[in-house]
Amino acid sequence: MTLFKRPLAAIGLILLGAVTSFEGGPAWARSPNLPATAPVPETLRRDMDDVTPAPPEDLAPSAVPLPQARPDNTVKDLDSRRPFQGPELPPGWQKPAAVKSAPDPRSDTVPAEKMPADETACRERLKALGAEFEQAKARHDDALGCSLPYPLVLKKLGKSVEITPDVELDCAMAETMSRFVKDVAAPVAKAELGGELKSISQASGYVCRPRNGSSKLSEHAFGNALDIAAFTLADGTTVEVGRTSSQPQAKLIEEIRKAACGPFKTVLGPGSDADHALHLHLDLAPRRNGGTFCQ
């Protein structure tokens, strides 16, 4: 009780003095030198010093968070498990195998001791068209799967149209190209530019490689594709694919490109993609129901 009575008595005296000063109280209360704050009695100061304040509730020992043990969520062997997405992986989860293109059945083709009848007949038709060619050694690559069992080196597409440089192709591709030049390319050149077609500049025939950006083999890997870079007339005029210099030249390329879709199963050229910006790609890719892909 002593702790509470003493402070209350002191506070009462202070308040009484303040009230008295406004009602004509003692002179010390009316003095202009009155201190801004009243002094705390010595007995009250000692009592207050003996009191230890309680800690705030939010700092009580029971409320302070303690460090927790870190769970071991380390995912080991990332090559056989998917990237970490939670504390547990589904039971029996396995990394999916990479998707690979199905092997091309033509990759297993090897030359027979005697040339098949269809290959012999193809060469006879080529000769009748006036084409010039030579037999070449069979091509086969076990690592990539490229195969050209009965190749020939084509020198002329007809009696008057050369192909430069000489190109190695499958006979069926050589025959289709020779007929196309005779029936379409030469007549279109005459109609649009008024000149005789003298030669065709090729950029690629047989090349053992996959398609650009794919694991699937290119038709070039079977000698079944030809890339054409330019057409040259008898008067020396050269029309480069993707670099035509006049409207008649542009129309020549466009007419040849349109007419090629049908005799050839794939036709690609400027505008189809960056790889074919400067040449026409023609091939005889086997497709279901004999379909075509022309861009």
C-alpha positions as a LaTeX table, in Angstrom:
\begin{tabular}{lrrr}
\hline
Residue & $x$ (\AA) & $y$ (\AA) & $z$ (\AA) \\
\hline
Met1 & 0.00 & 0.00 & 0.00 \\
Thr2 & 2.90 & 2.38 & 0.71 \\
Leu3 & 3.91 & 2.22 & $-3.00$ \\
Phe4 & 0.58 & 3.65 & $-4.13$ \\
Lys5 & $-0.19$ & 6.10 & $-1.27$ \\
Arg6 & 3.02 & 8.14 & $-1.61$ \\
Pro7 & 2.69 & 8.87 & $-5.35$ \\
Leu8 & $-0.96$ & 9.76 & $-4.95$ \\
Ala9 & $-0.23$ & 12.16 & $-2.07$ \\
Ala10 & 2.49 & 13.87 & $-4.04$ \\
Ile11 & 0.31 & 14.24 & $-7.13$ \\
Gly12 & $-2.52$ & 15.66 & $-4.98$ \\
Leu13 & $-0.26$ & 18.39 & $-3.53$ \\
Ile14 & 0.90 & 19.37 & $-7.00$ \\
Leu15 & $-2.66$ & 19.67 & $-8.33$ \\
Leu16 & $-3.74$ & 21.66 & $-5.25$ \\
Gly17 & $-0.92$ & 24.11 & $-5.79$ \\
Ala18 & $-1.85$ & 24.58 & $-9.43$ \\
Val19 & $-5.50$ & 25.30 & $-8.58$ \\
Thr20 & $-4.55$ & 27.65 & $-5.75$ \\
Ser21 & $-2.29$ & 29.65 & $-8.07$ \\
Phe22 & $-5.29$ & 30.59 & $-10.19$ \\
Glu23 & $-7.41$ & 31.51 & $-7.13$ \\
Gly24 & $-4.93$ & 33.65 & $-5.33$ \\
Gly25 & $-2.88$ & 30.91 & $-3.84$ \\
Pro26 & 0.65 & 31.16 & $-2.45$ \\
Ala27 & 3.14 & 33.52 & $-4.01$ \\
Trp28 & 5.52 & 30.77 & $-5.15$ \\
Ala29 & 2.73 & 29.35 & $-7.33$ \\
Arg30 & 2.19 & 32.77 & $-8.99$ \\
Ser31 & 5.86 & 33.42 & $-9.60$ \\
Pro32 & 6.88 & 34.05 & $-13.27$ \\
Asn33 & 9.91 & 31.76 & $-12.61$ \\
Leu34 & 7.72 & 28.70 & $-12.15$ \\
Pro35 & 9.53 & 25.68 & $-13.70$ \\
Ala36 & 7.99 & 24.10 & $-16.82$ \\
Thr37 & 7.61 & 20.75 & $-15.04$ \\
Ala38 & 7.11 & 19.92 & $-11.41$ \\
Pro39 & 9.92 & 18.02 & $-9.70$ \\
Val40 & 9.23 & 14.41 & $-8.90$ \\
Pro41 & 9.52 & 13.72 & $-5.16$ \\
Glu42 & 12.59 & 11.74 & $-4.22$ \\
Thr43 & 10.54 & 8.99 & $-2.54$ \\
Leu44 & 8.47 & 8.53 & $-5.74$ \\
Arg45 & 11.62 & 8.35 & $-7.93$ \\
Arg46 & 13.07 & 5.61 & $-5.72$ \\
Asp47 & 9.82 & 3.65 & $-5.84$ \\
Met48 & 9.63 & 3.90 & $-9.65$ \\
Asp49 & 13.24 & 2.75 & $-10.06$ \\
Asp50 & 12.41 & $-0.43$ & $-8.18$ \\
Val51 & 9.75 & $-1.42$ & $-10.77$ \\
Thr52 & 10.98 & $-3.51$ & $-13.76$ \\
Pro53 & 8.67 & $-3.14$ & $-16.81$ \\
Ala54 & 7.37 & $-6.33$ & $-18.38$ \\
Pro55 & 8.63 & $-7.06$ & $-21.90$ \\
Pro56 & 6.20 & $-6.38$ & $-24.74$ \\
Glu57 & 4.04 & $-9.32$ & $-25.62$ \\
Asp58 & 5.48 & $-9.72$ & $-29.12$ \\
Leu59 & 9.01 & $-10.04$ & $-27.67$ \\
Ala60 & 8.22 & $-12.63$ & $-25.06$ \\
Pro61 & 10.60 & $-15.61$ & $-25.22$ \\
Ser62 & 7.80 & $-17.96$ & $-26.26$ \\
Ala63 & 6.97 & $-15.79$ & $-29.35$ \\
Val64 & 10.48 & $-15.62$ & $-30.80$ \\
Pro65 & 10.71 & $-18.03$ & $-33.82$ \\
Leu66 & 13.50 & $-20.56$ & $-33.64$ \\
Pro67 & 15.50 & $-21.78$ & $-36.68$ \\
Gln68 & 14.06 & $-24.96$ & $-38.16$ \\
Ala69 & 16.00 & $-27.81$ & $-39.74$ \\
Arg70 & 16.06 & $-27.42$ & $-43.54$ \\
Pro71 & 14.41 & $-30.39$ & $-45.31$ \\
Asp72 & 16.64 & $-32.32$ & $-47.67$ \\
Asn73 & 14.81 & $-31.80$ & $-50.98$ \\
Thr74 & 17.88 & $-32.27$ & $-53.13$ \\
Val75 & 17.04 & $-34.07$ & $-56.39$ \\
Lys76 & 19.87 & $-36.29$ & $-57.48$ \\
Asp77 & 20.55 & $-37.80$ & $-60.89$ \\
Leu78 & 18.85 & $-35.10$ & $-62.97$ \\
Asp79 & 19.36 & $-37.15$ & $-66.14$ \\
Ser80 & 16.92 & $-39.78$ & $-64.94$ \\
Arg81 & 14.37 & $-37.60$ & $-63.10$ \\
Arg82 & 12.38 & $-34.56$ & $-64.06$ \\
Pro83 & 13.31 & $-31.07$ & $-62.72$ \\
Phe84 & 12.38 & $-30.57$ & $-59.06$ \\
Gln85 & 8.77 & $-29.39$ & $-58.67$ \\
Gly86 & 7.98 & $-30.30$ & $-55.08$ \\
Pro87 & 9.14 & $-32.27$ & $-52.07$ \\
Glu88 & 8.24 & $-35.60$ & $-53.67$ \\
Leu89 & 8.30 & $-37.02$ & $-57.22$ \\
Pro90 & 5.60 & $-39.42$ & $-58.46$ \\
Pro91 & 6.53 & $-43.04$ & $-57.76$ \\
Gly92 & 8.12 & $-44.76$ & $-60.72$ \\
Trp93 & 8.51 & $-41.53$ & $-62.69$ \\
Gln94 & 10.94 & $-41.90$ & $-65.58$ \\
Lys95 & 12.42 & $-39.30$ & $-67.93$ \\
Pro96 & 10.73 & $-39.63$ & $-71.34$ \\
Ala97 & 12.98 & $-40.89$ & $-74.10$ \\
Ala98 & 13.97 & $-38.50$ & $-76.87$ \\
Val99 & 11.69 & $-38.70$ & $-79.91$ \\
Lys100 & 13.55 & $-39.95$ & $-82.95$ \\
Ser101 & 12.47 & $-40.16$ & $-86.55$ \\
Ala102 & 11.60 & $-43.63$ & $-87.77$ \\
Pro103 & 14.36 & $-45.12$ & $-89.92$ \\
Asp104 & 13.89 & $-44.77$ & $-93.67$ \\
Pro105 & 13.45 & $-48.20$ & $-95.30$ \\
Arg106 & 15.52 & $-47.02$ & $-98.27$ \\
Ser107 & 18.57 & $-46.90$ & $-96.00$ \\
Asp108 & 18.82 & $-50.70$ & $-96.16$ \\
Thr109 & 18.86 & $-50.84$ & $-99.96$ \\
Val110 & 22.09 & $-52.21$ & $-101.41$ \\
Pro111 & 22.88 & $-52.96$ & $-105.07$ \\
Ala112 & 22.13 & $-56.41$ & $-106.39$ \\
Glu113 & 24.62 & $-58.37$ & $-108.45$ \\
Lys114 & 22.55 & $-57.58$ & $-111.55$ \\
Met115 & 20.84 & $-54.21$ & $-112.12$ \\
Pro116 & 17.05 & $-54.52$ & $-111.72$ \\
Ala117 & 14.86 & $-54.35$ & $-114.82$ \\
Asp118 & 13.26 & $-51.03$ & $-113.79$ \\
Glu119 & 16.68 & $-49.38$ & $-113.51$ \\
Thr120 & 17.70 & $-50.67$ & $-116.93$ \\
Ala121 & 14.43 & $-49.44$ & $-118.45$ \\
Cys122 & 14.90 & $-46.01$ & $-116.89$ \\
Arg123 & 18.29 & $-45.62$ & $-118.53$ \\
Glu124 & 16.85 & $-46.56$ & $-121.90$ \\
Arg125 & 14.21 & $-43.82$ & $-121.57$ \\
Leu126 & 16.90 & $-41.29$ & $-120.61$ \\
Lys127 & 18.83 & $-42.08$ & $-123.76$ \\
Ala128 & 15.69 & $-41.61$ & $-125.84$ \\
Leu129 & 15.27 & $-38.11$ & $-124.35$ \\
Gly130 & 18.77 & $-37.21$ & $-125.52$ \\
Ala131 & 20.19 & $-37.11$ & $-121.99$ \\
Glu132 & 23.86 & $-37.85$ & $-121.43$ \\
Phe133 & 25.02 & $-39.66$ & $-118.32$ \\
Glu134 & 27.56 & $-42.07$ & $-116.89$ \\
Gln135 & 27.20 & $-44.93$ & $-114.45$ \\
Ala136 & 28.58 & $-44.26$ & $-110.97$ \\
Lys137 & 29.66 & $-46.34$ & $-108.00$ \\
Ala138 & 26.99 & $-47.26$ & $-105.46$ \\
Arg139 & 26.67 & $-45.05$ & $-102.39$ \\
His140 & 25.94 & $-46.36$ & $-98.91$ \\
Asp141 & 26.56 & $-44.90$ & $-95.47$ \\
Asp142 & 25.85 & $-47.13$ & $-92.48$ \\
Ala143 & 26.28 & $-44.34$ & $-89.94$ \\
Leu144 & 23.67 & $-41.93$ & $-91.33$ \\
Gly145 & 21.63 & $-44.32$ & $-93.47$ \\
Cys146 & 22.25 & $-42.63$ & $-96.83$ \\
Ser147 & 21.86 & $-44.95$ & $-99.79$ \\
Leu148 & 22.04 & $-44.64$ & $-103.58$ \\
Pro149 & 22.46 & $-48.17$ & $-104.96$ \\
Tyr150 & 22.25 & $-47.36$ & $-108.69$ \\
Pro151 & 23.52 & $-43.80$ & $-109.21$ \\
Leu152 & 24.35 & $-42.08$ & $-112.43$ \\
Val153 & 26.16 & $-38.85$ & $-113.22$ \\
Leu154 & 23.94 & $-36.65$ & $-115.37$ \\
Lys155 & 25.70 & $-34.34$ & $-117.86$ \\
Lys156 & 22.92 & $-33.23$ & $-120.20$ \\
Leu157 & 19.17 & $-33.06$ & $-119.59$ \\
Gly158 & 18.41 & $-33.38$ & $-123.28$ \\
Lys159 & 19.91 & $-32.91$ & $-126.69$ \\
Ser160 & 20.45 & $-29.17$ & $-126.17$ \\
Val161 & 20.25 & $-28.46$ & $-122.42$ \\
Glu162 & 23.26 & $-29.07$ & $-120.20$ \\
Ile163 & 23.34 & $-29.27$ & $-116.42$ \\
Thr164 & 26.34 & $-27.66$ & $-114.76$ \\
Pro165 & 28.23 & $-28.96$ & $-113.00$ \\
Asp166 & 27.55 & $-32.66$ & $-113.57$ \\
Val167 & 25.23 & $-34.03$ & $-110.90$ \\
Glu168 & 24.88 & $-37.44$ & $-109.25$ \\
Leu169 & 21.27 & $-38.63$ & $-109.04$ \\
Asp170 & 18.99 & $-41.62$ & $-108.92$ \\
Cys171 & 17.78 & $-42.54$ & $-112.43$ \\
Ala172 & 14.13 & $-41.77$ & $-111.68$ \\
Met173 & 15.04 & $-38.24$ & $-110.57$ \\
Ala174 & 17.25 & $-37.73$ & $-113.63$ \\
Glu175 & 14.47 & $-38.89$ & $-115.96$ \\
Thr176 & 11.79 & $-36.71$ & $-114.31$ \\
Met177 & 14.05 & $-33.67$ & $-114.53$ \\
Ser178 & 14.91 & $-34.33$ & $-118.19$ \\
Arg179 & 11.23 & $-34.63$ & $-119.15$ \\
Phe180 & 10.35 & $-31.50$ & $-117.16$ \\
Val181 & 12.99 & $-29.46$ & $-118.99$ \\
Lys182 & 11.82 & $-30.72$ & $-122.37$ \\
Asp183 & 8.09 & $-30.26$ & $-121.70$ \\
Val184 & 8.03 & $-27.20$ & $-119.41$ \\
Ala185 & 11.23 & $-25.27$ & $-118.69$ \\
Ala186 & 12.48 & $-24.90$ & $-122.27$ \\
Pro187 & 9.07 & $-23.82$ & $-123.68$ \\
Val188 & 8.49 & $-21.33$ & $-120.82$ \\
Ala189 & 11.94 & $-19.77$ & $-121.35$ \\
Lys190 & 11.13 & $-19.34$ & $-125.04$ \\
Ala191 & 7.73 & $-17.79$ & $-124.29$ \\
Glu192 & 8.83 & $-15.39$ & $-121.54$ \\
Leu193 & 12.32 & $-14.35$ & $-122.65$ \\
Gly194 & 12.32 & $-15.23$ & $-126.34$ \\
Gly195 & 15.43 & $-17.41$ & $-126.16$ \\
Glu196 & 16.48 & $-21.04$ & $-126.19$ \\
Leu197 & 17.33 & $-22.64$ & $-122.86$ \\
Lys198 & 20.98 & $-23.65$ & $-122.95$ \\
Ser199 & 21.86 & $-24.83$ & $-119.45$ \\
Ile200 & 20.69 & $-25.21$ & $-115.88$ \\
Ser201 & 23.02 & $-24.51$ & $-112.95$ \\
Gln202 & 22.53 & $-26.97$ & $-110.10$ \\
Ala203 & 23.44 & $-26.34$ & $-106.45$ \\
Ser204 & 23.06 & $-29.84$ & $-105.01$ \\
Gly205 & 22.30 & $-33.40$ & $-106.05$ \\
Tyr206 & 23.30 & $-36.41$ & $-103.95$ \\
Val207 & 24.53 & $-35.31$ & $-100.51$ \\
Cys208 & 24.59 & $-37.61$ & $-97.49$ \\
Arg209 & 22.93 & $-35.44$ & $-94.83$ \\
Pro210 & 19.74 & $-35.01$ & $-92.77$ \\
Arg211 & 17.21 & $-32.31$ & $-93.38$ \\
Asn212 & 18.06 & $-28.91$ & $-91.94$ \\
Gly213 & 17.06 & $-28.82$ & $-88.28$ \\
Ser214 & 15.88 & $-32.45$ & $-88.27$ \\
Ser215 & 17.15 & $-35.96$ & $-87.68$ \\
Lys216 & 15.21 & $-37.23$ & $-90.68$ \\
Leu217 & 17.28 & $-37.85$ & $-93.78$ \\
Ser218 & 17.02 & $-35.42$ & $-96.67$ \\
Glu219 & 15.91 & $-36.64$ & $-100.08$ \\
His220 & 19.40 & $-35.59$ & $-101.19$ \\
Ala221 & 20.68 & $-38.53$ & $-99.13$ \\
Phe222 & 19.03 & $-40.88$ & $-101.67$ \\
Gly223 & 19.91 & $-38.97$ & $-104.84$ \\
Asn224 & 16.22 & $-38.14$ & $-105.06$ \\
Ala225 & 16.47 & $-34.33$ & $-105.04$ \\
Leu226 & 17.94 & $-31.54$ & $-107.16$ \\
Asp227 & 18.52 & $-27.87$ & $-106.29$ \\
Ile228 & 18.42 & $-25.42$ & $-109.19$ \\
Ala229 & 20.23 & $-22.09$ & $-108.83$ \\
Ala230 & 19.91 & $-20.54$ & $-112.31$ \\
Phe231 & 18.78 & $-20.88$ & $-115.92$ \\
Thr232 & 20.95 & $-19.68$ & $-118.80$ \\
Leu233 & 19.75 & $-18.91$ & $-122.33$ \\
Ala234 & 21.62 & $-19.33$ & $-125.60$ \\
Asp235 & 22.24 & $-15.56$ & $-125.81$ \\
Gly236 & 24.05 & $-15.64$ & $-122.43$ \\
Thr237 & 21.19 & $-14.28$ & $-120.33$ \\
Thr238 & 21.27 & $-15.84$ & $-116.88$ \\
Val239 & 18.22 & $-15.90$ & $-114.65$ \\
Glu240 & 19.16 & $-16.54$ & $-111.02$ \\
Val241 & 16.58 & $-17.94$ & $-108.63$ \\
Gly242 & 15.79 & $-15.31$ & $-105.99$ \\
Arg243 & 17.73 & $-12.61$ & $-107.88$ \\
Thr244 & 15.71 & $-11.86$ & $-110.98$ \\
Ser245 & 16.34 & $-8.46$ & $-112.60$ \\
Ser246 & 13.11 & $-7.95$ & $-114.59$ \\
Gln247 & 9.44 & $-8.84$ & $-114.61$ \\
Pro248 & 9.83 & $-11.40$ & $-117.45$ \\
Gln249 & 12.63 & $-13.13$ & $-115.51$ \\
Ala250 & 10.51 & $-13.23$ & $-112.35$ \\
Lys251 & 7.60 & $-14.65$ & $-114.34$ \\
Leu252 & 9.86 & $-17.35$ & $-115.82$ \\
Ile253 & 10.84 & $-18.58$ & $-112.35$ \\
Glu254 & 7.26 & $-18.41$ & $-111.12$ \\
Glu255 & 5.88 & $-20.38$ & $-114.08$ \\
Ile256 & 8.53 & $-23.07$ & $-113.74$ \\
Arg257 & 7.91 & $-23.27$ & $-110.01$ \\
Lys258 & 4.15 & $-23.71$ & $-110.42$ \\
Ala259 & 4.47 & $-26.29$ & $-113.18$ \\
Ala260 & 6.96 & $-28.33$ & $-111.13$ \\
Cys261 & 4.31 & $-29.10$ & $-108.49$ \\
Gly262 & 2.95 & $-32.38$ & $-109.74$ \\
Pro263 & 5.82 & $-33.96$ & $-111.65$ \\
Phe264 & 7.84 & $-33.41$ & $-108.45$ \\
Lys265 & 6.46 & $-34.24$ & $-105.01$ \\
Thr266 & 8.24 & $-31.40$ & $-103.19$ \\
Val267 & 8.82 & $-27.90$ & $-104.55$ \\
Leu268 & 10.45 & $-25.23$ & $-102.38$ \\
Gly269 & 11.91 & $-21.87$ & $-103.31$ \\
Pro270 & 12.22 & $-18.19$ & $-102.36$ \\
Gly271 & 9.72 & $-17.29$ & $-99.65$ \\
Ser272 & 9.25 & $-20.83$ & $-98.30$ \\
Asp273 & 12.15 & $-20.46$ & $-95.83$ \\
Ala274 & 15.63 & $-18.95$ & $-95.53$ \\
Asp275 & 17.33 & $-22.17$ & $-96.70$ \\
His276 & 15.62 & $-21.96$ & $-100.11$ \\
Ala277 & 15.90 & $-18.24$ & $-100.73$ \\
Leu278 & 18.28 & $-18.62$ & $-103.69$ \\
His279 & 17.33 & $-21.93$ & $-105.31$ \\
Leu280 & 14.46 & $-24.20$ & $-106.25$ \\
His281 & 14.39 & $-27.53$ & $-104.43$ \\
Leu282 & 12.73 & $-30.34$ & $-106.40$ \\
Asp283 & 12.41 & $-33.93$ & $-105.21$ \\
Leu284 & 10.41 & $-37.15$ & $-105.58$ \\
Ala285 & 9.79 & $-37.82$ & $-101.88$ \\
Pro286 & 7.45 & $-40.81$ & $-101.50$ \\
Arg287 & 4.21 & $-39.74$ & $-99.81$ \\
Arg288 & 0.92 & $-41.43$ & $-99.08$ \\
Asn289 & $-1.45$ & $-41.35$ & $-102.03$ \\
Gly290 & 1.20 & $-39.60$ & $-104.11$ \\
Gly291 & 0.64 & $-36.25$ & $-102.35$ \\
Thr292 & 2.71 & $-33.13$ & $-103.01$ \\
Phe293 & 4.19 & $-30.39$ & $-100.85$ \\
Cys294 & 4.75 & $-27.12$ & $-102.69$ \\
Gln295 & 5.65 & $-23.76$ & $-101.14$ \\
\hline
\end{tabular}
